[in-house]
Each structure stands twice: as structure tokens, then as C-alpha cells.
Amino acid sequence: MERGEIMNALEEADRILEMLASREMSEEEIYENTALSRETAQILIEFLASVGLVTKEGVCIKLTDSGRKFLEL
């Protein structure tokens, strides 16, 4: 990944968290509402889940309490 791609991914990660603050979404909905490739969106969601900012429950992605606190920063 080039620096520009990394910066874009970080901006989209923030966007994903902001979208999830209002409601849970499916991976497909997240993919459709970001400028990321499907593969990058999946990697980003897995990363956000691994650090505890989101959870995956079936097809639904939800913001955790830690994710909400992160958005307040």
C-alpha cells in the first residue's frame, strides 16, 4: 500500500465508525457506503474488531462502547 492509500483507509475507518454510531450495518452496507474495495473494507472491519472498536454478530457489524469512546476523542 502506498501512503495515500493508507491515509484513505484510515479516513474510511473513521467514517465506518461514524456510520456505526447511528446503527448497526452489514459488511455489504459498509462496503457500498465507502470508497474502499471490498477486500480492503473486510480487512479494515477485521482490524476494527481485533482492537475492540466493533463487533461482528452474524452479518451485522456493531460499534462497541470502546468504539463510542474512541469517537469522542
N, C-alpha and C positions, 0 to 999 in steps of 0.2 A: 504494500500500500504506500502511496505517496503521501506527503504531508497534507496536501489539500484534501485527499480522500479521508485521512484520519480526522481532520478538523470537521469535515462534513458529517462523518459518522458520529462524532461527539455532539455536534449540534442536533442531529437527528435523535440521539439518545435522550437528550434533554426534552426534545419535542415529544418523544414516546412517553416519557414520564408525565409531562404536562397533559397529554391526551388521556392517560390512565387516571389522572387525578379526578376527572369528572365521571368516568365509568369504566368498567372492565371491557376489554376488547379481545377479539380473536386475533391470532397471528395474521390472518388474511386481512382484517381491517387495518391493522397497523401497517402492513406492507403497502396497502392501497393508499394510505394517507401520509407516506413519507417518500423521500426521493432516493431511497435505498433499494438495492437489488434484493430479491427475495433471500438470497444466501446471506448477504450482509445483515439484513433485518433479523434473520434467525440467529446469527452469531451474536448480534447485539442484545437480543432478548435473552439468550442463554447467559451472556455476561451479566446483564442486569439482575437476572435470577441468582447467579452464583454469588453476587455481592449482597444479596438480600433486599434489593430495591423493588423487585417484583416477584410474584409467584405465578407459576403455571398450574392451573387446575383444569385438566382436560384440554379443551381448546381455548379456554379463557385465560387471559393474562390480567393480573390484578396488581395494583400498586400496594405495597406493604406500608406499615406505619413508618418504617425506616425510609421508604421512598418518599413519603409525605414530608418527613422531617428534612430530607435532602433538598426537596423543592423549596423549603422555607429559607434555605441558606442564601 
